[in-house]
């Protein structure tokens, strides 16, 4: 069986796992405090990374030195990972709190808006030019967001607060993607990932201790199962599978596969809790998905057509 097919299949399994977590997290945070749950989830993710860290310990000893001794120092890489981790923490905090008030299917599609928000942040912070396909994707996704969130709402002031929280989550995840794009090419991926996960775990634990005072830790029952599933499978294992699989497939294939995450969220929500969206909400979901694909794939497809035209001359 071709490696590329196996890599795409592995990424599809990871995407399905991510989509199914929306229902699990929703049920967990209705029974257990939000930040205590996040602290447990990311602490378990750190535990899941321990075997990888031990396996790569010899390589990590040379991180920051580089072949000429002028590599980015480990301290700076950890600081960069912590900064990215703050954005990641904000994303998960807004998303998890949003699931207290909105549905898993809606949360999945709104979270997917991070794909179209990334280029907008590039314009704001680095004055990058927007590709026409990205502008079109943003416009289509915003119309979809309106249909998804405003269906049946008489006044914009009555928008579901959970939808707004998840929209803030999408902005935060977009910021995390932008920061990773800035730092990752010059730094070690495992160091950055470990620092991010540790930052989310520490911030979540600190806020939980000050604000929530969880009655018992670790959680029990369904919240514990959700923390184990999301921490070990959806974070630690998914990171390893994604890193390995993307060596054998293309960025375009990966983008197409990852765009299916909200679809799996909607499917899981329907199968597990019977969530049914209205026709206008499904239309909004479809437009959000179309906007994501247009913004993510449009510039690359146009470049490919240009290259093909040049090669045929």
C-alpha positions, 0 to 999 in steps of 0.5 A: 500500500503506498505511503502517501495513501497511508499518510492521508489515512492516518491524518483522516483518523487524527481529524476524526479524533479531533472532531469527536472531542467536541461532544466529549469536552461538552459533556465533561465541562458540564460536570467538571470545572473548565480550567481544572479539566484543561489542566488535567487534559494537558498534564496528561498530554505532557505525560504522553510526550514523555516517551517521545522526549526520552526517545529523542533525548540525545537529539535534544541535548544538541538543540540550540547549538546548531552545526556551527554553534550559532543555533537558536538557544534552548532558552529562546526556544522555550520562551517562544514555545511559551508565547505560542502556548499563551495563544493556544491556552486562550484558544482552548479556554474560549472553546471549552467555555463556549461549549457550555453554551453552544452545541458541538457541531456549531463549535466545530464549524466556528472553530474552523474559521481560524483558517480564514482568520490567519491571513487577516492577522498577517495583514494586520501585523505584517502588512501582508497582501491578501490573495483574492481567493483569501478575500473570497474565502473570508466573505463566504465564511462570514456569510456562513457564520451569520447563517449558522449563528443567527438562524432563528435569532430575532436580534443580533444582540441575542446571539448565543454567547457560546458562539461568540466565545468559540469565535474568540477561540478561532481568533486565538487559534489563528494567532497560534498558527501565525506564531508557529509559522514565525518561530517553527522554521528556526526552532525544534518542533518537539521543544516548541510543542512541549513548551506549548503544552506545558504552558497550557497546563500551568496556566489552566492549573493556576486559574483553576486553583484561584478561581474554581477551587475544584472539589476533587482532583483528578476528575472521575467518571466521564470527565476523566475519560474525556481528559484521557482521550483528549490528552493522550489521543487528541493531543500527544498521539495526534501530534506524533501521527501528524508529524510523521504522516506529513512527511509522506503527503502534501500540504494541500492534501493535509489542508483538505483532510483537516478541513473535515474536522467540523464535519466529524464534529457535526457527525459525532454530535448527531450520533452521540447526542442527537444534535440536529441543525436547521436547513439554514444552519447546514447551509451556513456550515457548508459556506464556512467549509467552502470559505475555509477551502477557498482561503486555504487552497486557492492561492496554492492552486493558482500558483500550480496553474501558473507553474503548469503554464510556464512548463508547457511553454 
